[in-house]
Amino acid sequence: MPAKKAAYIRVYGRVQGVFFRAFTRDWASRLGLRGYVRNMSDGSVEIVAEGSEESIKELIEKVKIGPPAASVERVEVKWQEPSNMYSGFRIEY
């Protein structure tokens, strides 16, 4: 089934080396989202999530908190058209 919505999300703060990618993948998978999460060279984490708007919004709320060792300073979200090119949600390296 094609995704209805998509979001490009950047998370800033202490979000690398604290299991943030695994946390994001686990929540995205539970929410039935497709896309990926990866560390960026500037220390942020990039997320592309496709699926229902409700599920994407729930993921955004989860990543605003992050896993216990994380310290999220800010989250930027840009809504976009879904590409429907992802079969699941994965960690990219």
C-alpha positions in Angstrom: 0.0 0.0 0.0 1.5 3.4 -0.9 2.4 5.8 1.9 0.1 8.7 2.4 2.6 11.1 3.9 6.3 11.5 4.3 8.6 13.6 6.6 12.2 14.5 6.5 13.3 14.8 10.2 16.6 16.1 11.6 17.3 15.6 15.3 20.0 17.7 17.1 21.7 17.3 20.4 23.5 14.3 22.0 21.9 11.8 19.6 24.9 9.8 18.4 26.5 7.0 20.3 23.4 6.7 22.5 21.4 4.0 20.6 19.3 6.7 18.9 19.2 4.9 15.5 18.1 1.6 17.0 15.5 3.5 19.2 14.1 5.2 16.0 14.1 2.0 13.9 12.3 0.1 16.6 9.6 2.8 17.1 9.2 3.3 13.3 8.8 -0.4 12.8 6.2 -0.7 15.6 4.3 2.2 14.0 4.3 0.6 10.5 6.5 3.2 8.9 9.0 2.8 6.1 12.2 4.7 5.5 15.6 5.0 7.2 17.6 6.7 10.0 21.3 7.6 9.8 23.9 9.6 11.6 25.1 12.8 9.9 28.6 14.2 9.9 27.4 17.3 11.9 26.4 15.1 14.9 22.7 15.2 14.1 20.5 12.2 13.1 18.5 12.2 9.8 15.2 10.3 9.5 13.0 9.8 6.5 9.7 8.3 7.5 6.8 7.4 5.2 3.4 6.1 6.2 0.3 7.5 7.8 0.4 11.1 9.1 -0.7 9.9 12.5 2.1 7.4 12.8 4.7 9.9 11.6 3.5 12.4 14.2 3.8 9.8 16.9 7.4 9.0 15.8 8.2 12.7 15.9 7.0 12.8 19.5 9.1 9.8 20.4 12.3 11.2 18.9 11.8 14.5 20.7 12.5 12.5 23.8 14.8 9.8 22.5 16.4 6.9 24.4 17.5 7.4 28.0 21.1 8.4 27.2 20.1 11.0 24.5 19.7 14.7 25.1 17.5 16.1 22.2 18.0 19.9 21.7 15.7 20.4 18.7 13.8 18.5 16.0 13.2 19.9 12.5 10.5 18.4 10.4 9.8 19.0 6.7 6.7 17.3 5.2 7.2 16.0 1.7 5.7 13.8 -0.9 6.3 10.1 -0.2 8.6 8.3 -2.6 7.2 4.8 -1.8 10.6 3.3 -2.5 11.2 1.8 1.0 10.0 -1.7 1.9 10.7 -1.4 5.6 12.5 0.9 8.1 16.2 0.5 8.3 19.4 1.9 9.8 21.7 3.3 7.1 25.4 3.6 7.7 
